[in-house]
Structure formats: C-alpha cells, structure tokens
Amino acid sequence: MPEIWSQVIVDSYPTVAEFVKPAESELSEHCLISKDQKWWDDHLRSSQYMTQIVKCRDNKCWSRPRSSYFTVVKDRFLPAPLPLLQTSDGLKVQERTADGTARKFSSLFASLCLNVNNILSRSATTFRTIPVRPILSIHTASSGRQDL
C-alpha cells in the first residue's frame, strides 16, 4: 500500500507513505486520545461500502466547518448507494438480479433528493440506510484496547 499512496497528490502536495512496524512507532498508547462509545455512535458510520467519520454540529466538539458539506449533506452522513431503474410506475430501486446484470447507481445529488420510501420495493427496504457495522472495543489486561 505505501507504494500506491506515495503516488497520490493531495491539494498539490505529494504524499509520502511508508509501513511502520508497531514496535518501532513513535506513538505510544498513553499519547492517544480515546473517545467514548457515545462519540463513536454520533460521529461514525461503517459499512461494506465505506467508513464515514463526520463532524457533529456541536462547536464544543469540533472546530467550525471549513466547507459547505453540511449545506449539501443535511443528514451529515452520505446516503446508501441505490441502483435505480426507470419503470412504467416511475423511478424504483432495482432488485438484485440472479444473472449479475450491471445496475446503474444514482449520483450523490440525486440520492440526496430522493424520497427513499417512495422508490423502494417492500423487499428492498434495507436500502433505506447504509448497514452499519458497530465499532466494538474490548480491553485486555495484556495488550490494552483492541478494536474489532
């Protein structure tokens, strides 16, 4: 992965990436800031598609937003990708096909405008939100915190 990330340019700046063995890292566990479960619940969504860490609207929690993200994405988290199909009954979410036929997905702006309840079939109601995989933390006596 470092070879791939080192080729990326971000805001006209080169990216330098290298693998660091945990034993040789400059970070120590006591220097890391930990967050409670409520913080994770309020700020993180993780699924098979992506992991989203999003600022909340509490100015005590975060610095003031530097972009218009909250103007565009009012619910803070990006909507689930929806495979759309134009039917005689209007726009509908396309059901999964057995033959693996390619499906067309809506753009972000179309997804933000759609009323998902109006386009979902009864069998596709799981598309309403991105399925979330909770972040579980366990504490072990020998190794400290471990995320699952």
trRosetta pair geometry for C-beta under 8 A, 3 or more apart (Angstrom, degrees):
i j d omega theta_ij theta_ji phi_ij phi_ji
1 4 5.6 -57 -154 37 45 109
1 5 6.0 32 157 -11 78 109
1 17 7.1 -83 125 139 80 141
1 19 7.6 103 59 -71 92 99
2 5 5.9 -60 -138 46 33 104
2 6 5.8 38 162 -28 68 110
2 17 4.2 -161 -139 116 73 95
2 18 5.0 64 -142 -107 148 31
2 19 5.5 -111 -32 -31 132 76
3 6 6.1 -54 -144 31 23 113
3 7 7.3 23 154 -20 55 105
4 7 6.2 -65 -167 28 33 109
4 8 7.6 37 143 -32 64 101
5 8 5.6 -44 -160 11 47 119
5 15 5.6 -96 159 125 79 132
5 17 3.7 41 91 -4 121 159
6 14 7.8 19 -172 171 62 98
6 15 6.1 -145 -122 98 30 82
6 16 6.0 31 -122 -131 88 37
6 17 4.9 -128 -58 37 77 87
6 18 7.8 53 -70 -58 122 65
7 15 7.7 -17 54 58 24 104
8 15 4.5 6 74 22 91 139
9 12 6.6 7 170 -120 110 19
9 13 6.9 153 -163 68 69 32
9 14 6.0 -41 -107 -98 74 48
9 15 7.0 -147 -90 -7 24 89
10 13 5.7 -32 72 62 72 88
10 15 5.8 70 0 -60 107 107
20 24 6.0 -132 -175 86 81 98
20 25 5.2 97 137 -90 122 81
21 24 4.5 65 66 18 93 106
21 25 7.2 -137 92 -35 45 79
22 25 5.4 -32 -150 -7 37 122
27 31 6.1 -136 -156 69 67 123
27 32 6.7 55 -179 -61 113 98
28 31 5.1 89 61 3 76 106
28 32 7.8 -141 96 -16 42 86
29 32 5.8 -50 -157 18 41 115
29 144 5.4 -76 -148 -145 160 172
29 145 7.7 155 -151 27 122 94
34 145 7.2 140 -114 -23 132 165
35 39 3.8 -99 176 79 116 147
35 40 6.1 138 108 -46 117 79
36 39 5.4 107 58 4 64 100
36 40 7.5 -126 108 0 39 90
37 40 5.5 -54 -151 38 40 113
37 41 6.1 42 151 -22 70 106
37 137 7.8 -140 -82 26 89 115
38 41 5.5 -54 -146 37 32 114
38 42 6.2 26 157 -16 66 110
39 42 6.0 -63 -147 40 28 107
39 43 5.9 -13 169 12 66 121
40 43 6.6 -79 -133 52 20 89
40 44 5.1 -36 -166 29 65 126
40 135 5.3 -115 -169 56 139 123
41 44 7.5 -35 -69 46 10 84
42 56 5.5 -11 156 -72 116 134
43 53 5.7 25 149 -158 98 71
43 54 6.0 -165 -159 60 64 56
43 55 7.3 3 -130 -106 103 17
43 56 6.2 -84 -83 -39 86 95
44 51 7.1 -15 -162 -173 94 91
44 52 6.9 156 -152 85 45 59
44 53 5.3 -12 -98 -101 79 73
44 54 7.9 167 -82 19 31 71
44 135 6.3 0 109 -9 149 131
45 51 7.4 172 91 -154 50 47
45 52 4.6 3 56 53 93 105
45 54 7.7 7 11 4 99 113
45 77 5.1 54 7 -135 148 142
45 130 6.1 89 159 77 127 124
45 132 5.4 -84 -149 -111 78 107
46 50 7.7 -121 -137 112 50 42
46 51 4.3 -1 -111 -112 88 85
46 52 7.4 -162 -73 25 47 61
46 132 6.4 83 54 -156 56 67
46 133 4.8 -66 99 57 100 91
46 134 7.9 154 49 -88 108 9
46 135 6.6 92 10 -56 141 91
47 50 6.5 18 55 47 87 51
47 51 7.7 174 24 -79 53 48
47 80 7.9 -51 96 -110 175 93
47 130 4.5 -112 -30 161 158 106
47 131 5.1 119 -131 73 111 67
47 132 6.1 -65 -71 -95 89 36
47 133 6.2 151 -99 -4 37 91
48 131 7.0 25 3 66 94 112
48 133 7.9 101 -46 -29 59 123
49 80 7.4 150 6 -139 157 69
49 81 6.4 168 -125 3 151 113
49 130 6.3 -95 36 -145 126 122
50 78 7.6 12 67 58 142 133
50 130 7.9 -45 49 -164 85 155
52 77 5.4 120 104 -136 155 90
52 78 6.2 -171 -91 19 148 95
54 76 4.8 132 134 170 146 98
54 77 5.8 -140 -3 -80 154 67
55 61 7.5 152 -160 104 78 107
55 62 4.4 14 -143 -58 111 178
55 65 6.3 -178 73 -84 154 94
55 70 8.0 -72 78 -60 107 116
55 76 7.7 -135 73 -144 55 111
56 61 5.5 20 53 73 110 151
56 62 6.7 155 46 -1 66 122
56 76 7.4 -2 -112 -122 48 153
57 70 7.3 108 -92 -135 94 151
58 61 4.1 64 89 5 109 113
58 62 7.0 104 79 17 68 84
59 62 7.0 -83 -133 67 32 64
59 63 7.9 24 -156 -148 71 20
59 64 6.6 8 -128 -78 103 70
62 65 7.7 39 121 -63 127 66
65 68 8.0 121 131 -82 126 18
65 69 6.3 -130 -165 40 134 101
65 70 5.9 -151 -36 -2 174 117
68 71 4.3 -39 -179 33 90 124
68 72 6.1 84 123 -19 90 97
69 72 6.1 -68 -154 42 31 103
69 73 5.8 -25 171 33 73 107
70 73 6.6 -66 -114 68 29 72
70 74 7.0 70 179 -110 61 39
70 76 6.9 -3 -114 -93 84 67
71 74 7.7 -4 -169 -75 18 73
72 112 7.2 -66 167 -121 72 169
73 76 6.3 94 126 -115 103 8
73 77 7.3 -159 166 60 125 13
73 78 6.4 -55 -131 -85 140 57
73 112 6.8 -111 -106 -109 61 128
74 112 7.8 116 16 -162 90 110
75 79 7.6 74 57 -67 136 82
77 130 7.4 -121 148 25 125 124
78 108 6.9 -59 -146 -134 107 106
78 130 7.7 46 88 -31 77 141
79 82 7.5 -26 134 -20 114 106
79 108 7.7 145 40 -148 96 63
79 111 4.4 -167 73 151 133 118
79 112 6.3 -174 -5 -78 130 55
79 116 7.7 -170 -159 -62 129 128
79 130 7.5 162 178 -37 32 98
80 111 7.8 -158 69 -161 44 133
80 127 5.6 -165 100 -170 142 66
80 128 7.5 80 19 94 136 18
80 129 6.2 133 -30 173 121 19
80 130 4.3 170 -85 -72 90 70
81 105 5.0 -14 -178 -153 104 137
81 106 7.6 177 -158 47 61 74
81 111 7.4 -75 -118 -92 39 150
82 93 5.3 -85 -168 -114 104 105
82 105 6.5 132 73 -148 40 77
82 106 5.3 7 67 15 95 113
82 111 6.0 152 18 -112 110 101
82 114 7.2 -86 45 65 159 163
82 116 7.4 -155 -82 -119 148 97
82 119 7.6 67 174 104 147 133
82 127 5.8 89 -108 176 90 133
83 93 6.3 85 69 -166 65 72
83 94 4.3 -73 119 49 105 107
83 103 3.6 2 -150 148 132 136
83 104 6.6 112 -154 66 73 38
83 105 5.5 -55 -93 -86 55 68
84 91 5.9 -18 -163 -167 113 100
84 92 7.3 140 -154 78 63 35
84 93 6.5 -56 -99 -106 52 47
84 94 6.5 91 156 -15 5 96
84 104 6.2 -56 59 94 77 88
84 105 7.0 102 6 -142 84 26
84 106 5.0 71 -19 -54 131 95
84 110 7.7 -63 -29 134 158 137
84 119 7.5 -24 -122 173 91 143
85 91 7.5 145 76 -155 40 54
85 92 5.5 -31 67 70 90 84
85 93 7.4 62 19 167 89 11
85 94 4.0 100 -25 -75 119 99
85 103 7.7 -68 -59 -148 98 95
85 104 7.7 126 -79 49 59 96
86 90 7.7 -75 -150 174 63 27
86 91 5.9 -34 -103 -96 61 64
86 92 8.0 136 -114 22 15 74
87 90 6.5 -3 64 56 82 31
87 91 7.5 145 22 -105 78 13
87 92 5.1 5 5 10 126 121
89 92 6.7 45 80 -46 104 123
90 119 7.5 -113 116 -106 104 84
91 114 7.6 -113 114 -124 139 116
91 119 5.4 -34 111 -117 86 124
92 119 5.3 -180 -122 -168 37 78
92 120 7.8 135 -159 -91 72 13
92 121 6.6 49 -172 -46 116 91
93 116 8.0 30 -45 -154 130 77
93 119 5.4 105 -25 132 82 96
93 120 5.2 7 18 -105 131 58
93 121 6.7 -126 64 2 93 81
93 124 5.0 -167 94 133 129 156
93 127 5.7 177 -160 59 163 166
94 97 7.7 -26 157 -36 110 97
94 103 5.2 -170 78 -139 144 123
94 104 7.9 92 -4 44 145 67
95 121 6.5 -19 -69 31 100 148
95 123 6.8 32 -117 83 111 123
95 124 6.5 -127 -98 -60 68 120
97 100 6.6 -122 92 -16 98 12
97 101 4.5 -9 79 32 160 100
97 103 7.5 166 3 -60 111 105
106 110 4.0 -123 -177 92 111 122
106 111 4.8 144 98 -57 122 81
106 114 6.9 2 168 -27 176 139
107 110 4.7 93 51 9 79 102
107 111 6.9 -142 92 -6 40 88
108 111 5.7 -60 -150 37 29 112
108 112 6.4 29 154 -21 65 106
109 112 5.7 -50 -146 34 33 113
109 113 6.6 27 156 -15 63 109
110 113 5.9 -64 -150 40 32 108
110 114 6.4 40 154 -36 67 105
111 114 5.9 -48 -144 19 31 115
114 118 7.7 -142 179 56 80 101
114 119 6.1 -40 -174 7 121 141
115 118 4.5 52 94 8 105 115
115 119 7.2 133 82 -7 62 92
116 119 6.3 -78 -149 46 35 95
116 120 5.9 32 164 -29 76 115
116 127 6.9 -156 -163 109 121 93
116 128 5.4 133 126 -124 143 64
117 120 6.5 -54 -134 27 24 109
117 128 7.6 36 -73 -112 67 109
120 124 4.8 -144 -160 90 87 99
120 125 5.6 102 149 -92 141 52
120 127 5.9 -174 -111 58 118 113
120 128 6.8 -36 -54 -67 162 80
121 124 4.7 74 51 14 82 106
122 125 6.5 -16 -167 -34 37 108
124 127 5.2 -2 162 1 92 119
125 128 5.9 -2 180 -25 63 110
126 131 7.0 4 176 -65 104 105
129 132 7.4 -27 134 -26 115 98
135 147 6.2 -28 -171 -154 97 110
135 148 7.8 150 -166 61 50 65
136 147 7.2 133 77 -158 52 58
136 148 4.5 -18 71 49 105 113
137 145 5.6 -16 -168 -161 110 107
137 146 7.3 147 -155 72 61 41
137 147 5.7 -34 -99 -98 74 65
137 148 7.5 -167 -85 9 26 82
138 145 7.5 147 77 -151 38 58
138 146 5.6 -24 64 62 85 92
138 148 6.7 47 -1 -28 106 113
139 144 7.0 -55 -145 -179 76 34
139 145 5.7 -36 -100 -94 71 62
139 146 7.7 156 -100 17 24 77
140 143 4.9 22 76 43 119 88
140 144 7.0 -3 58 43 75 19
140 146 6.1 22 0 -3 112 121
143 146 6.2 41 103 -55 121 112
